Amino acid sequence: MAARALWPLLLAAGVGLSAWQWREAAEGPAGHGGHTHLHDDAGKPARLYSWDAAQAAQVTLATAAASVTLVRGGQGWAATPGGRADGFDAVQFLALFSQARSDRVLVPHADESYGLNPPQLWIDIRDAAGQRLAHMAVGALAPDGLGRYVQLPGEAHIRIIPDYQTRTPMAAMLQENPNAETP
């Protein structure tokens, strides 16, 4: 008899928990102290871009002090100016970056630069027709040391993506800009 009386309480608790989760999911980043996690239908963090690595024909990496543009040709990728970003594997980078996912989103605080004012690195990727596939401003490492602050054009909020997604281009540009933050 006691078990039968427990079922309505369990049902009410389940409905209440579901309603709370529904409300939390419907709120924007401001409702979570400026932080939220974005996920796709499979539960993975949401992809930032919807293009395939094979579509990319040009990669430009730029800091305040230097820039390099890599163009895909018949013999692979060539850097302009030559000799910059030596050892940068554009194929490997694009395979990873085309799948870039945002772990967290936050509303920026006016007194924080997040390493984005100015950005430590700009990444611009275009297809063979010159259409932009991706553009990202890359900032400082997040306090956890695992993520990096980034901002996409037209977005007021700041995203945190795993540092490994930008580590290779940061290291390539560090060759040209020794004062840049160590990745």
C-alpha positions, 0 to 999 in steps of 0.5 A, a space after each residue: 500500500 505504501 508503494 502505491 502512495 509513492 507513485 504519485 509523488 515520483 510522477 510529480 517529481 519527474 514532471 517537475 524535473 522535466 519542466 525545470 530542464 525545459 525552462 533551463 534549455 529555453 533560456 539564453 546564455 544570460 540565464 546561466 550567468 553568461 555561460 551555456 553549452 550548445 549541443 546538436 541532436 546527437 548530444 555533441 557540442 554544436 558545429 561552428 561551420 557546415 563545410 567539408 575540408 575538401 572545399 577549402 582552397 585558401 587559408 589565411 592566418 594573421 596576427 597583428 605582426 604577420 600574415 601568411 596565405 596558403 593556397 591549394 594547388 596541383 602540387 599541394 599547399 603553397 604559402 605566400 610569402 614563402 618560408 612562413 608557417 613552415 611545417 604547417 600542415 593545411 590538410 590536417 588543420 582543415 580536417 580538424 577545423 572543419 569539424 570545430 565545435 563550440 564547447 561554451 558560449 558566454 556574454 562578454 564582460 565589458 572589462 575583459 578583453 579575452 585576448 580578442 582586443 585585438 585578437 591574437 590570431 585571425 583565421 580565414 578560410 575560403 573556397 576556390 571561388 573565393 567564398 568565405 567558409 570560415 572566419 574566426 578571431 582567436 583570443 587567449 586561453 580560458 582559465 581552465 587551459 583547455 579552451 580558447 576564447 574565440 569570436 565569429 563575425 557578427 556575434 556579440 557573444 564569445 565562444 570557447 572552443 577546445 584549444 587543440 582546434 587552434 593550437 597548430 595555426 597559433 604555433 605556425 604564426 608564433 614562428 613569425 611573431 615571437 611575442 604572441 602567447 605561447 600555445 
